[in-house]
Amino acid sequence: MMFRMNLLAFFVLAVQIYSVTPVIHTLNYFVTASQVAKLPEYWEAAYVDGVQILHFDSNHRKAKAKQDWVDKITEDDPHFLKRETANSISAEQVLKVDIENIKKRFNQTGGVHMFQWMYGCEWNDETGEVDGWEHHSYDGEDFISFELKTMSWIAVHPQAFITKLKWDRDDGYKQYWKNSLTEVCPLRLEKHVSNGREFLTRTELPTVSLLQKTPFSPVTCHATGFYPRTSDLFWRKDGQEIHEDVEMGETLPNHDGTFQTTADLKVELTPAAEGRYECVFKLDGVREEIVNKLYFRSILSNVRIQEEEDRKKAVAIAVPLVVLALVAMAVTLGVFLAKRPKSQQANYAPASST
């Protein structure tokens, strides 16, 4: 594969770049034109405050709302989804041509290539301030971006310089993007936030687990199912936050609109170390911490799970064997007693009730 950054990493990086304080809301569009065989040739997703609200791909060719509250916008704008679909189909054709043009710039005649496009805006619901961005990548590498403050294009890659010169000379094109990012996008974002405020301002605490692949692997603290995205996950030793031997994972979206993240700790879990380490999760807007102390028995691992499964299998096999053995013993004893001479058989009388 020629591109260095996979699609998920591109989206995660973009969300991290534009993560902001609670009063600032964001609307991001992520667009991909791909020549990868198992991916749609074109797909597009829109996110409000990191929550996916729309999806379109070239296989289904219809924009779909991913949250119930997104449908409320059609009350004032009945053609909203139809217009989104038309815009996506139009962009699909443009990006297909863009890939072929860029391939020529790089003297590429074959191979698998991908063009990624991200644009969006932010809106401060207290001050009303807005900002926007527009960014292109090719095969996972930055290509060209629009700088709103200077109204100019930044050629990140040398092969994008021709495009920069062309777009910088087009005042109408620059004005189009200024209007889109500072007026159209913020108005649309404000509408989405108004419709989905209850959903977007909710609080959901995560499930936090300690995981370990093997006895020699780092211990992973995994928090999943939390909302909002703004959170903190870290390790403490003897009550003090530590950074050495700790590797932080990315915060990734779940399919239900919540998020997950990890923090790995490299530690030799000796008896003396048990209970000294703890994983701590803090969610923005919630005072209480979720604390998981590190004990051997609290870790879920492939080895321990396999050992538990083996133990259950052993018990499942052993119990019937014991029962069969007892039955066999009873049958043998019964046969033995039946074959004894009557003179050797004891006569039992019921005990007196008095």
C-alpha positions in Angstrom: 0.0 0.0 0.0 1.5 3.3 -1.0 -0.2 5.7 1.3 1.3 5.9 4.8 -1.7 7.0 6.8 -4.8 4.8 6.9 -8.2 6.3 6.7 -9.1 5.9 10.4 -5.9 7.6 11.4 -6.7 10.5 9.1 -10.1 11.0 10.7 -8.8 10.6 14.3 -6.0 13.1 13.6 -8.5 15.6 12.2 -10.8 15.2 15.2 -7.9 15.7 17.6 -6.7 18.8 15.9 -10.1 20.5 16.2 -11.1 19.2 19.6 -12.2 22.3 21.6 -13.8 23.5 24.8 -17.5 22.7 25.4 -18.8 26.2 24.3 -17.1 25.8 20.9 -18.9 23.4 18.5 -17.5 21.9 15.4 -18.9 20.6 12.1 -16.4 18.5 10.0 -16.8 16.8 6.7 -14.5 13.9 5.8 -14.4 12.9 2.2 -12.4 10.0 0.6 -12.0 9.0 -3.1 -10.3 5.6 -3.1 -9.0 3.1 -5.5 -8.7 0.4 -2.8 -10.6 -2.7 -4.0 -12.6 -3.4 -0.8 -13.6 0.2 -0.1 -16.2 2.3 -1.9 -14.8 4.5 -4.6 -16.2 7.5 -2.7 -17.5 8.0 0.7 -18.3 11.0 2.9 -19.1 11.4 6.6 -20.1 14.5 8.6 -19.5 15.0 12.3 -20.9 17.5 14.9 -18.7 17.7 18.0 -17.2 14.4 17.0 -20.5 12.6 16.6 -21.3 11.3 13.1 -24.5 12.8 11.8 -24.4 11.9 8.0 -23.0 9.3 5.7 -22.8 8.8 2.0 -21.0 6.2 -0.1 -20.8 5.3 -3.8 -22.3 1.9 -3.2 -25.6 3.2 -1.8 -25.6 6.6 -3.4 -27.9 8.2 -0.9 -27.1 10.5 2.1 -28.4 9.0 5.3 -28.8 10.6 8.8 -26.9 8.8 11.5 -28.8 10.4 14.4 -32.5 10.7 14.9 -32.3 14.4 15.8 -30.6 15.2 12.4 -34.0 14.5 10.8 -35.4 17.5 12.6 -33.6 19.8 10.1 -35.9 18.6 7.3 -38.9 20.3 9.1 -37.5 23.6 8.0 -35.6 22.3 5.0 -37.5 19.3 3.4 -34.8 18.9 0.7 -31.8 18.8 3.0 -30.9 15.1 2.5 -31.6 15.3 -1.3 -29.3 18.3 -1.5 -26.6 16.5 0.5 -26.9 13.5 -1.8 -26.6 15.7 -4.9 -23.5 17.5 -3.5 -21.9 14.2 -2.7 -22.5 12.8 -6.2 -21.0 16.0 -7.7 -18.0 15.9 -5.4 -17.5 12.2 -6.3 -17.0 13.0 -9.9 -14.6 15.9 -9.1 -12.4 13.8 -6.8 -12.1 11.0 -9.4 -10.7 13.5 -11.9 -8.4 15.0 -9.1 -6.9 11.6 -8.4 -6.0 11.1 -12.1 -4.6 14.6 -12.4 -2.4 14.1 -9.3 -1.2 10.7 -10.5 0.2 12.5 -13.6 2.0 15.0 -11.3 3.7 12.2 -9.5 4.3 10.3 -12.8 2.2 7.4 -11.5 0.7 5.1 -14.1 -0.6 2.3 -11.7 -0.9 1.3 -8.1 -3.6 2.0 -5.5 -4.2 5.6 -4.6 -6.4 7.6 -2.3 -7.5 11.3 -2.1 -8.7 12.7 1.2 -10.5 16.0 1.7 -11.5 17.5 5.0 -13.3 20.8 5.6 -15.4 22.3 8.4 -16.0 25.1 10.8 -16.3 25.9 14.5 -18.8 28.2 16.3 -18.6 29.6 19.8 -22.1 29.6 21.1 -21.2 32.3 23.7 -19.3 34.8 21.6 -20.6 33.9 18.2 -17.1 33.8 16.8 -16.5 31.4 13.9 -13.6 29.8 12.1 -13.1 27.3 9.3 -10.6 25.0 7.5 -10.2 23.1 4.3 -7.5 20.5 3.8 -6.5 18.0 1.1 -4.3 14.8 1.4 -3.0 12.4 -1.2 -2.0 8.8 -0.3 -2.0 9.8 3.4 0.3 12.8 3.0 -0.6 16.5 3.3 -1.1 18.1 -0.1 -2.7 21.5 0.0 -4.7 23.6 2.5 -6.7 26.8 2.6 -5.7 29.5 5.1 -8.7 31.5 5.9 -7.0 34.4 7.6 -4.8 35.2 4.6 -7.3 34.0 2.0 -4.5 32.0 0.3 -3.6 28.4 -0.4 -0.7 26.6 1.3 1.1 24.0 -0.9 2.3 21.5 1.7 3.7 19.2 -1.0 5.9 20.5 -3.9 3.6 18.8 -6.4 0.7 21.0 -5.1 2.4 24.3 -6.1 0.8 24.3 -9.5 -2.6 24.0 -7.9 -1.8 26.8 -5.4 -0.9 29.2 -8.2 -4.1 28.4 -10.0 -6.4 28.7 -7.0 -4.7 31.8 -5.6 -5.4 33.6 -8.9 -9.1 32.7 -8.7 -10.6 35.4 -6.4 -14.1 34.0 -6.9 -13.0 30.5 -5.7 -11.3 32.0 -2.6 -14.4 34.1 -1.8 -16.6 30.9 -2.3 -14.6 29.1 0.4 -14.6 32.1 2.7 -18.4 32.3 2.5 -18.8 28.5 2.9 -16.5 28.3 6.0 -17.6 31.5 7.8 -21.3 31.7 6.9 -22.9 28.6 5.4 -21.1 26.1 7.6 -21.6 27.9 11.0 -25.3 28.4 10.3 -25.7 24.7 9.5 -23.7 23.8 12.6 -25.8 26.1 14.8 -29.0 24.4 13.5 -27.6 20.9 14.2 -26.5 21.9 17.7 -30.0 23.4 18.4 -31.7 20.1 17.3 -29.3 17.8 19.0 -28.4 19.8 22.1 -29.9 17.2 24.5 -27.9 14.4 22.8 -24.7 16.5 22.5 -24.7 17.8 26.1 -25.4 14.4 27.7 -22.9 12.6 30.0 -22.1 8.9 29.8 -19.6 7.2 32.0 -17.4 4.4 30.6 -16.7 0.8 31.4 -13.1 0.7 32.5 -11.1 -2.6 32.3 -7.6 -3.7 32.8 -6.4 -6.0 30.0 -3.2 -7.9 29.2 -2.4 -10.1 26.2 0.3 -12.2 27.9 1.9 -12.1 31.3 4.9 -10.2 29.7 2.8 -7.6 27.9 2.0 -4.1 29.1 -1.2 -3.7 31.2 -3.8 -1.8 29.2 -6.3 0.4 30.9 -9.3 0.5 28.4 -12.1 2.9 28.9 -15.1 2.7 26.5 -18.6 4.0 26.2 -18.0 7.6 27.5 -19.3 10.9 26.3 -18.4 13.7 25.7 -15.0 13.1 24.1 -13.1 15.4 26.4 -11.7 13.2 29.0 -8.5 12.2 30.8 -7.1 8.7 31.3 -3.8 8.1 33.2 -1.9 5.9 35.6 -0.9 6.7 39.2 1.7 5.1 41.4 1.4 5.6 45.1 -1.1 8.4 44.5 1.1 10.3 42.0 0.4 10.6 38.3 3.2 8.9 36.2 4.3 9.3 32.6 7.3 7.1 32.5 6.6 3.6 31.0 3.1 4.8 30.0 1.9 4.9 26.4 -1.3 6.7 25.6 -3.6 5.5 23.0 -5.8 7.5 20.6 -9.4 8.4 21.5 -11.6 6.6 18.9 -15.3 6.9 18.2 -17.6 3.9 18.8 -20.5 3.1 16.5 -23.1 4.4 19.0 -21.6 7.9 19.3 -19.6 7.3 22.4 -15.8 7.1 22.6 -13.0 4.8 23.8 -9.4 5.2 24.7 -6.5 3.3 26.2 -3.4 3.8 28.4 -0.6 1.1 28.5 1.6 0.6 31.5 4.9 -1.3 31.3 5.2 -2.9 34.7 6.4 -6.2 36.3 3.4 -7.2 38.4 5.2 -8.6 41.5 3.4 -9.0 44.9 5.2 -5.9 46.1 3.8 -3.9 43.1 0.1 -5.0 43.5 -2.1 -2.2 44.7 0.5 0.5 44.2 -0.7 1.3 40.7 -4.1 2.5 39.7 -5.7 3.6 36.4 -7.8 6.8 36.7 -10.5 8.0 34.3 -11.9 11.6 34.5 -14.7 12.8 32.3 -15.2 16.5 31.5 -17.9 17.9 33.7 -18.0 15.0 36.2 -16.1 15.5 39.5 -15.9 11.9 40.5 -13.0 9.8 39.2 -13.2 6.2 38.1 -10.3 4.3 39.7 -9.2 0.8 39.0 -6.4 -0.5 41.3 -3.9 -2.9 39.7 -4.1 -6.3 41.2 -3.3 -9.6 39.4 -6.8 -10.9 39.9 -8.4 -7.7 38.4 -6.6 -8.2 35.0 -8.5 -9.7 32.1 -6.0 -11.6 29.9 -6.0 -14.0 27.0 -4.0 -16.5 29.2 -6.3 -16.2 32.2 -9.4 -16.4 29.9 -8.0 -19.5 28.3 -7.1 -21.0 31.7 -10.6 -20.4 32.9 -12.1 -22.0 29.8 -9.8 -25.0 30.2 -10.9 -25.3 33.8 -14.5 -25.2 32.9 -14.0 -27.8 30.2 -12.1 -30.0 32.7 -15.0 -29.7 35.2 -17.5 -30.3 32.4 -15.7 -33.6 31.5 -14.8 -34.6 35.1 -18.3 -34.3 36.6 -19.9 -36.8 34.2 -17.0 -39.2 34.6 -17.4 -39.1 38.4 -21.1 -39.7 38.1 -20.5 -42.6 35.8 -17.9 -44.0 38.2 -20.4 -43.7 41.1 -23.1 -45.4 39.1 -20.8 -48.2 38.1 -19.8 -48.7 41.7 -23.4 -48.8 42.8 -24.3 -51.3 40.1 -21.3 -53.5 40.9 -22.2 -53.4 44.6 -25.8 -54.2 43.8 -24.8 -57.2 41.7 -22.4 -58.4 44.4 -25.0 -58.2 47.1 -27.6 -59.9 44.9 -25.3 -62.9 44.3 -24.5 -63.4 48.0 -26.1 -66.5 49.6 -29.3 -65.7 51.5 -27.7 -66.9 54.7 -25.0 -64.2 54.3 -27.5 -61.4 53.6 -28.4 -59.3 56.6 -31.9 -58.9 57.7 -32.8 -55.3 58.5 -35.9 -54.3 60.5 -37.2 -50.8 60.7 -36.1 -48.9 63.8 -38.7 -48.5 66.5 -40.6 -45.2 66.5 -40.6 -45.2 70.3 
